[in-house]
Amino acid sequence: MDYALLLDTFARAPGRGGWPRQRLLHGCLRAAIRDGTLAAGTRLAPTRTLAGELGIARNTVLYAYEQLASEGFVVPDRRGTVVAAIAAGLRPRAAPPLSPSQAPQPQPGLARRAQGLRSTRNAASEGLPFVPGVPDLQAFPLALWRRLLERAWCSLDPARLNYGDPAGEPALRAAIADYLRASRGVVCEADQVFITDGAQASLDLCARACADEGDTVWLENPGYGGALASFRGAGLAVEGIDVDLEGMAPTPRDWQARPPKLVVVTPSHQYPVGVVMSLARRMALIEGARQSGALIVEDDYDSEFRHEGAPLAAMQGLVADAPVLYCGTFSKTMFPGLRIGFLVAPASLAPGLTAMRAQSYASGRAAEQLALAEFLRSGAFMAHLRRMRRLYRQRRDALTAALERHLGRIAEVHGASAGMHLSLRLPDERLSDVAIARQAREQGIIVNPLSTHAVGAGTRWNGLMLGYAQVPAEQMDGLVRRLAAVVYMVAYAETRLIPQY
């Protein structure tokens, strides 16, 4: 890297002629990190070496490095200074607004449900801070997983390369059933467990197998967009039921006026708000479903990470023969690319689901499923969970402390007792969570606006969703300080008030 050329090019830009050397060097390195010229993992030149190369004082270089570290762009270690993984490539490439002639037009050949869908950026793959649902992939025991995969492949004979059991490998179904009984209080046998390609595939299966076109499904409002897509795509009538501090809150009128065929909930850690459904609300929901002949789809997507209090049992096991379809996934506890989830069906529905899967799904990936079964049986999965619980709790603590320091006067934290994300509620509705998220993205920070997760006409939740599992604890304060600057900037633009900060 020719730092002298980099600095000279940066300094020649209009308006920088009078900048002091400290500011020029800091701005030059910051811009190079943001646009990817200095990629994630790049080790910066030692301060003494860089000072000599540029002909400047070493203290000038030290200042620039320290400022970059405080902002989260670099991470000091014993060997020097390294560009942080979450800081590289932050410059957004905003698409120009569409002209009327460029607006989405009806596309012949596509069903109505497929018309007008937006292509969304996959922020999870960009390594940016506060993206929800992304575990710390650096902490996964990859070497062990490789050994388990190799062992599984060695155990397969040529006949096992054919399509497998549509419900999944028996060894994995049995291992998951044992794990759920012991850790989540789920009442099930192996023949009730169906291996899927993840939580989304489980929801799709519930939509197709347990409801007919035109049936009503209740979703949490605000709620998970993937569930909304699955059930709308299946031709169901989606109704949003408001979420309060105890979870989904249907009224007696809701049960009477719009009785559901399916009720979809995330009771252990509501998505996106993060609240935990109270026991009284869980029992009332089960009773309401029984009386109306409905089925509850319990999406237990990150229940393994509970940071306060005793673990909560799954709704499925609260009462005998609960009308609950229980969904889980290994994308949060292990890694998203594994693409393995599961659905636990009531015993009465298992034969029908087995027949449906046999007609519509060709199973495979026997080696991955067998490796996962051994990962569960050997105790390695539980050991990994214990490590991640400690790590995520530390990161949660660092994030909540930083939020209290920098945003505690105008925002409230919800959903920090469990999971891998929390929500920051903005009681002042004049503060647009969408505007804040847009401005934060310009600073390389991803925060999902709660209002965009509305199911139906709108939601009373105004705020931001912050995932913290992949963000090191030592970077939290600097990132939240940058986020707070955005929030206060939007607050001034919207209200013309200047909060103390």
SVG drawing of the C-alpha trace seen along z (x, -y; Angstrom):
<svg xmlns="http://www.w3.org/2000/svg" viewBox="-68 -26 79 75">
<polyline fill="none" stroke="black" stroke-width="0.4" points="0.0,0.0 1.4,-3.4 0.2,-5.5 2.0,-8.6 0.0,-8.4 -3.2,-7.7 -2.7,-10.7 -1.7,-13.0 -4.8,-12.0 -7.1,-12.5 -5.5,-15.9 -6.0,-17.2 -9.8,-17.0 -11.6,-20.5 -12.0,-22.0 -9.1,-20.1 -6.3,-22.5 -6.3,-24.0 -6.7,-20.8 -4.0,-19.9 -1.9,-16.8 -3.7,-14.9 -7.1,-15.5 -5.9,-14.7 -4.4,-11.4 -7.4,-10.3 -9.8,-11.3 -7.7,-9.6 -7.5,-6.2 -11.1,-6.4 -12.2,-6.9 -9.9,-4.1 -11.5,-1.7 -15.0,-2.8 -14.6,-2.3 -12.7,1.0 -9.3,-0.2 -8.1,1.0 -9.9,4.3 -11.1,6.1 -8.2,7.8 -5.6,5.5 -2.7,4.7 -1.9,1.0 1.7,-0.1 3.4,-0.5 3.2,-4.1 6.9,-4.6 7.2,-3.2 4.3,-5.3 5.6,-8.4 8.9,-8.0 7.3,-7.2 5.1,-10.3 7.6,-12.6 5.4,-13.5 5.5,-13.2 4.8,-9.8 2.2,-11.5 0.2,-12.5 0.0,-8.8 -0.8,-7.7 -3.7,-10.3 -5.1,-9.0 -5.0,-5.4 -6.5,-6.1 -9.3,-8.1 -10.1,-5.2 -10.1,-2.7 -12.5,-4.8 -14.9,-4.9 -14.7,-1.1 -12.8,-1.2 -9.7,0.5 -8.8,2.9 -5.4,2.7 -3.7,6.0 -0.3,7.0 1.1,7.0 -0.2,3.6 -3.5,2.2 -5.9,4.2 -8.9,3.0 -12.1,4.2 -14.2,6.8 -17.4,4.8 -15.8,1.5 -14.7,2.4 -16.7,1.5 -19.2,-0.8 -19.8,-3.2 -23.4,-2.6 -24.2,-2.5 -27.5,-4.2 -29.7,-3.5 -31.1,-6.6 -34.9,-7.1 -37.1,-5.5 -38.7,-7.7 -42.4,-7.0 -41.3,-5.1 -39.0,-3.0 -41.5,-2.1 -42.4,1.6 -44.8,2.6 -47.1,5.7 -45.2,8.7 -47.1,11.2 -46.7,14.8 -46.3,14.0 -49.0,14.6 -50.4,11.6 -48.5,12.7 -45.2,12.4 -45.9,9.0 -44.2,5.9 -41.8,7.6 -38.7,5.6 -35.2,6.9 -33.7,6.4 -30.0,6.1 -28.7,9.0 -27.2,7.0 -26.3,10.1 -23.6,11.0 -22.0,7.5 -20.7,7.9 -22.1,4.6 -22.8,3.9 -26.3,4.6 -27.6,6.8 -30.1,9.0 -30.1,12.8 -26.4,13.2 -24.4,15.3 -20.7,14.9 -19.4,17.2 -15.8,16.7 -16.6,18.5 -18.1,21.7 -15.9,24.8 -15.2,25.2 -12.4,27.7 -14.6,30.1 -17.4,29.7 -15.1,30.6 -14.1,33.8 -17.7,34.7 -18.5,34.2 -15.6,36.3 -16.6,39.1 -20.2,38.9 -19.1,39.1 -16.9,42.1 -19.9,43.9 -22.0,43.6 -22.2,46.4 -23.2,45.6 -26.8,46.5 -27.0,43.6 -26.3,41.1 -29.8,41.6 -32.8,39.5 -33.3,40.1 -36.3,40.2 -38.5,37.2 -38.9,36.6 -35.1,36.5 -32.4,38.8 -33.8,41.0 -30.6,40.5 -31.0,36.7 -34.8,36.8 -34.1,38.9 -31.3,36.7 -33.4,33.5 -36.3,35.2 -34.0,36.1 -32.6,32.6 -35.9,30.8 -37.4,33.0 -34.4,32.3 -33.8,28.6 -37.1,27.1 -39.7,29.2 -41.1,30.3 -43.3,33.4 -42.5,35.5 -41.2,38.6 -38.8,38.9 -41.6,39.7 -43.1,36.3 -39.9,34.4 -39.5,33.3 -36.2,32.0 -36.6,28.9 -34.3,26.5 -34.7,23.9 -37.3,21.9 -38.7,20.4 -39.2,23.9 -41.0,24.9 -43.4,22.0 -44.0,22.8 -44.8,26.4 -47.3,25.2 -49.0,22.9 -49.4,25.5 -50.2,28.5 -52.4,27.0 -54.6,24.3 -56.5,23.9 -56.5,20.9 -58.6,18.1 -58.2,19.4 -57.2,16.8 -53.8,16.7 -52.9,14.5 -49.4,12.9 -47.8,10.8 -47.9,7.0 -45.1,6.0 -43.9,9.4 -41.5,11.5 -41.5,10.6 -40.6,14.1 -43.8,15.5 -45.8,12.8 -44.4,13.8 -45.0,17.5 -48.7,17.2 -49.6,14.6 -47.9,16.7 -50.0,19.6 -53.2,17.6 -54.1,17.1 -55.9,14.1 -53.3,12.5 -54.5,10.6 -52.1,8.7 -52.6,8.9 -50.9,6.2 -48.0,7.0 -47.7,5.4 -45.1,6.0 -46.5,9.5 -46.5,10.6 -49.4,11.1 -52.5,9.7 -55.7,10.9 -59.0,9.6 -62.2,11.6 -63.6,9.7 -60.6,10.9 -61.5,14.5 -65.2,13.9 -64.9,11.6 -61.9,13.1 -61.3,16.6 -57.9,18.0 -57.0,21.4 -53.3,20.7 -51.7,18.5 -48.0,17.7 -46.0,16.5 -42.4,16.1 -43.1,16.4 -39.6,16.9 -38.2,13.7 -40.7,11.9 -39.5,10.8 -38.7,7.9 -39.6,6.3 -38.0,8.9 -40.5,9.2 -41.1,12.5 -44.7,13.8 -46.0,14.2 -47.2,17.5 -50.8,16.2 -50.8,15.0 -49.4,18.4 -52.1,20.4 -54.8,18.1 -53.6,18.4 -53.6,22.2 -57.1,22.2 -58.4,19.8 -56.9,22.0 -58.5,25.1 -61.9,23.5 -61.7,22.2 -60.1,25.3 -56.9,23.4 -53.3,24.5 -50.5,22.5 -47.2,22.3 -44.5,21.7 -41.4,20.3 -38.7,20.8 -35.9,19.4 -33.4,18.2 -34.8,19.6 -31.4,21.2 -30.0,17.7 -31.7,16.6 -29.6,14.1 -31.8,13.5 -33.8,15.9 -34.5,19.6 -35.1,21.0 -38.7,20.9 -40.4,24.1 -41.8,24.2 -45.5,23.6 -45.8,27.0 -45.2,28.8 -47.2,26.6 -50.3,28.8 -51.1,32.3 -51.8,32.5 -51.3,28.8 -52.5,27.7 -49.0,26.5 -46.6,26.9 -43.1,26.3 -40.5,24.8 -36.8,24.5 -33.6,23.9 -29.8,24.3 -29.0,21.1 -28.7,19.1 -27.1,21.7 -24.6,22.9 -24.4,21.1 -27.0,19.9 -25.3,21.7 -26.1,25.1 -29.7,24.7 -31.2,27.2 -34.3,26.6 -37.1,28.8 -40.8,28.9 -42.4,30.9 -46.0,31.8 -48.8,33.0 -48.9,36.8 -52.3,36.7 -50.9,34.7 -47.6,36.6 -48.9,39.2 -50.5,36.6 -47.3,34.5 -45.3,37.6 -47.5,38.4 -47.3,34.8 -43.5,34.7 -43.2,37.9 -45.2,36.4 -43.6,33.0 -40.1,33.1 -37.0,35.1 -34.7,35.2 -30.9,35.4 -27.7,34.1 -27.4,37.2 -23.8,36.4 -24.7,33.0 -27.7,34.5 -25.6,37.4 -22.8,35.0 -25.3,32.8 -26.8,35.8 -23.3,36.7 -22.7,33.0 -25.9,33.2 -25.2,36.6 -21.6,36.0 -22.3,33.0 -20.4,30.6 -23.5,28.7 -24.3,28.0 -20.7,27.0 -20.9,24.6 -24.1,23.1 -22.6,22.5 -19.7,20.6 -22.0,18.5 -24.4,17.7 -21.5,16.2 -20.2,14.3 -23.6,12.9 -24.5,12.0 -21.2,9.9 -22.1,8.2 -25.7,7.6 -24.4,6.0 -22.0,3.8 -24.8,2.7 -27.4,1.9 -24.9,-0.1 -23.9,-2.1 -27.5,-2.7 -28.3,-3.9 -25.3,-6.3 -25.9,-7.8 -29.6,-7.4 -31.2,-6.7 -32.9,-10.2 -35.0,-9.6 -35.3,-5.9 -36.3,-2.7 -34.6,0.8 -36.9,3.8 -36.2,7.5 -32.7,7.6 -33.4,10.6 -33.0,13.2 -31.9,13.9 -29.5,12.2 -31.1,8.8 -33.0,6.1 -35.2,3.2 -34.8,-0.5 -38.2,-2.1 -38.6,-5.8 -41.6,-7.1 -41.6,-10.4 -43.4,-9.5 -42.1,-12.6 -38.8,-10.7 -39.0,-8.6 -37.4,-5.2 -37.2,-4.9 -35.3,-8.2 -32.9,-7.1 -32.2,-3.8 -31.6,-5.5 -29.1,-7.9 -27.5,-5.2 -26.9,-3.1 -24.9,-6.1 -22.6,-5.6 -22.2,-1.9 -24.7,-0.8 -27.7,1.4 -30.7,0.8 -34.1,2.2 -37.0,-0.2 -39.7,1.5 -42.4,-0.3 -41.5,1.5 -42.4,4.8 -46.0,3.8 -48.5,6.5 -51.6,4.7 -52.4,1.0 -49.6,0.1 -48.0,0.7 -47.7,-1.3 -44.1,-0.4 -41.7,-3.1 -38.0,-2.3 -35.0,-0.3 -34.0,3.4 -30.3,4.0 -28.6,7.4 -25.5,7.7 -24.3,11.3 -21.6,10.5 -20.4,7.2 -17.4,7.4 -18.2,5.9 -15.3,3.4 -16.7,1.8 -20.2,1.2 -19.7,-2.2 -18.1,-3.7 -20.8,-2.3 -23.7,-3.4 -22.1,-6.9 -22.2,-7.1 -25.8,-5.8 -26.7,-8.4 -25.3,-11.2 -27.6,-10.1 -30.7,-9.9 -30.1,-13.4 -29.5,-14.7 -32.9,-13.3 -34.4,-14.5 -33.3,-18.1 -34.5,-17.8 -37.9,-16.5 -38.6,-18.6 -36.1,-21.5 -35.2,-20.6 -31.5,-20.1 -31.4,-17.5 -28.5,-17.6 -25.9,-15.2"/>
</svg>
